[in-house]
Amino acid sequence: MIEFVRALGEADLREVAELERRVVEADGGRLKLEWGMLRSRDGQAVQDLLWREHERFVGFLGLYGFGSETVELSGMVDPPARRRGIATALLDAGLAICVERGYQRVLLVVPRGSDAGHALAGGRGAVLEHSEHALRLFDDPTEGPNDLRITLRPAATPDVPELARLLTAAFGEPHRDLLTQLDSPSDRTLVVEFEGEAVGTVRVTRDQDRAGVYGFAIDPAWQRRGIGRDVLRRVSRQLRAQGARYVDLEVEVDNDRALGLYTSLGFTPLTTEDYYELPLARLHD
């Protein structure tokens, strides 16, 4: 049966982590479960769906809202409990919540190697929106020079217009809700400056021994000067020094130059994740 949860308690989080371990052990790669967000749910609305059998979690689906319009769905089913309709039931219930809350865009994150996940998306008429390589740094990054002209500082509300400009220049569009991102208890957004001029931004997350680097953008006018390499080396080294067992990041599959940078610093490709946009018209009707 599905349990609708507003905030996961410590025992629930341990059960989800154990389910994740079993799934990754069976399937390899990784799962995009956004642990920082899981641990900081505000308890105001249902964000996680659980399937429990015999006092053990065998299914999970998390809703990760980014602003008021877009939500990502990511989940898992225990290998021995598959092919029994658990994933379908969790997704149906999650989609109903998304429609009720008025989300306009719902993305289902599916590991490239999951035939069942692709079939689940295809059965609902989902369209592949984009794909990303997931990489992980298991050790300290490779050594290199530290350019003292490059500095990092925490972003604040007055920086939002500049952050939007930098993200648009690098990715074609900014994050959909930068103010909410700045207030996130699990994230730190940084401004990259070169001799005092804002030339980039990066968002870092840390949850116990897990860490991640996201929204990493260097203004195209300032690229190919070693700034991105220097910044990624610094933040990765700092996260490792703070106790992170590994550092995750993602890169779109067609961004070969960024992929080359990341692997040269020691990041290892784990899997490729496909983001399917799920049609909501039928559900709205």
Secondary structure, DSSP 8 states (H G I E B T S, - for coil): -EEEESS--HHHHHHHHHHHHHHHHHH-S-----HHHHHT--SSS--EEEEEETTEEEEEEEEEEETTTEEEEEEEE-GGG-SSSHHHHHHHHHHHHHHHTT-SEEEEEEETT-HHHHHHHHTTT-EEEEEEEEEEE-S--------TTEEEEE--GGGHHHHHHHHHHHHSS--TTHHHHHT-TTEEEEEEEETTEEEEEEEEEEETTEEEEEEEEE-GGG-SSSHHHHHHHHHHHHHHHTT-SEEEEEEETT-HHHHHHHHHTT-EEEEEEEEEE---HHHH-
